[in-house]
Amino acid sequence: MIGGLDAPGWRLPHPAERVRWKALSERTTPFVGPDWERVIGSLGHRSQVLVTGDPEVTGVLPLTFRRSRIFGKSLVSVPAAG
């Protein structure tokens, strides 16, 4: 869990939910899917995804930890912004 974040309804995805998570991203936007998480990792960023919904994944919150000499440390949903 990132920084002790404990929001009701949001949780780390179980490995078995990866298929449902990918299906949701294919219906909405690829920027929240497991493939995008790998892209972010390849750029050297640490990322974590939180999901909501039971039994179906109905929401995804991708979070990326960034370090910047100008802005310091930050946790962002879209690492290319700001």
Secondary structure, 3 states (H helix, E strand, C coil): CCCCCCCCCCECCCHHHHHHHHHHHHHCCHHHCHHHHHHHHHCCCEEEEEEECCCCCCEEEEEEEEEECCCEEEEECCCCCC
